[in-house]
Amino acid sequence: MKARGAEAHVVSTLTRSPGCTNIRGRDVEYNPVVIAYAVITMKDAFLYVGNGKVSATVARKSPRRSPRNYDDVAEALRDLGARKTRT
């Protein structure tokens, strides 16, 4: 990101979003993925995933990779735009 002058990276590909946070699930039959979006900054990574898809134990172990509600990703993207964040 730094080399490209970006302050954030939005990951919207089904197989990449959970993979970048090393979270596996059962949302797609025969594939270990969860349906999610990820927003990665230089300091944090937020995984926007359905409620209950990430256990509280996993969430506590990785506070800098905080799971967020899947429905909140649109608001997060609006916030990036409002702050003119380079993505």
C-alpha positions as CSV (number, residue, x, y, z in Angstrom):
1,M,0.0,0.0,0.0
2,K,2.7,2.4,1.0
3,A,4.5,2.0,-2.3
4,R,1.3,2.9,-4.2
5,G,0.5,5.8,-1.9
6,A,-2.6,4.1,-0.5
7,E,-3.8,4.6,3.1
8,A,-6.3,1.7,2.9
9,H,-7.1,-1.4,0.9
10,V,-10.6,-2.8,0.4
11,V,-10.8,-6.5,-0.2
12,S,-14.0,-7.6,-1.7
13,T,-13.1,-10.9,-3.3
14,L,-14.8,-13.8,-1.5
15,T,-11.7,-16.0,-1.2
16,R,-9.4,-13.1,-0.2
17,S,-11.2,-11.3,2.5
18,P,-11.2,-14.0,5.2
19,G,-7.9,-15.4,3.9
20,C,-6.1,-12.2,4.7
21,T,-7.2,-12.5,8.4
22,N,-6.7,-16.3,8.4
23,I,-10.4,-17.0,9.3
24,R,-12.1,-20.0,7.8
25,G,-15.8,-20.9,7.7
26,R,-18.6,-22.8,6.1
27,D,-20.6,-20.2,4.2
28,V,-19.9,-21.9,0.8
29,E,-20.4,-25.6,0.5
30,Y,-17.2,-27.5,0.1
31,N,-15.1,-24.4,0.5
32,P,-13.6,-23.2,3.8
33,V,-14.6,-19.5,3.4
34,V,-16.9,-17.0,5.0
35,I,-18.7,-14.3,3.0
36,A,-17.0,-11.1,4.0
37,Y,-15.3,-7.8,3.1
38,A,-12.1,-6.6,4.6
39,V,-10.8,-3.0,5.0
40,I,-7.1,-2.9,5.7
41,T,-5.2,0.2,6.8
42,M,-1.5,0.6,7.9
43,K,-2.5,0.0,11.5
44,D,-5.6,-2.2,11.5
45,A,-7.6,-4.7,9.5
46,F,-11.4,-5.0,9.8
47,L,-13.3,-8.0,8.6
48,Y,-16.9,-7.3,7.9
49,V,-18.6,-10.6,8.4
50,G,-22.0,-12.0,9.5
51,N,-22.8,-12.0,13.2
52,G,-21.6,-15.1,15.0
53,K,-19.2,-16.1,12.2
54,V,-16.1,-15.2,14.3
55,S,-16.0,-16.5,17.9
56,A,-15.4,-14.1,20.8
57,T,-12.2,-16.0,21.6
58,V,-10.8,-15.4,18.1
59,A,-11.9,-11.7,18.2
60,R,-10.1,-11.2,21.6
61,K,-6.9,-12.8,20.4
62,S,-6.6,-10.4,17.4
63,P,-7.8,-6.9,18.4
64,R,-6.1,-5.3,15.4
65,R,-8.1,-7.6,13.1
66,S,-11.5,-6.7,14.5
67,P,-14.5,-8.4,13.1
68,R,-17.3,-6.0,12.3
69,N,-20.9,-6.5,11.3
70,Y,-21.2,-7.4,7.6
71,D,-24.0,-4.8,7.1
72,D,-21.6,-2.0,8.3
73,V,-19.2,-2.2,5.4
74,A,-21.2,0.4,3.3
75,E,-20.8,2.9,6.1
76,A,-17.1,2.1,6.4
77,L,-16.6,2.8,2.7
78,R,-18.6,6.0,2.9
79,D,-16.3,7.1,5.8
80,L,-13.2,6.3,3.8
81,G,-14.6,8.5,1.0
82,A,-15.7,11.3,3.3
83,R,-12.1,11.4,4.7
84,K,-10.7,11.3,1.2
85,T,-8.7,8.2,2.1
86,R,-6.5,7.0,-0.7
87,T,-7.4,3.4,-1.5
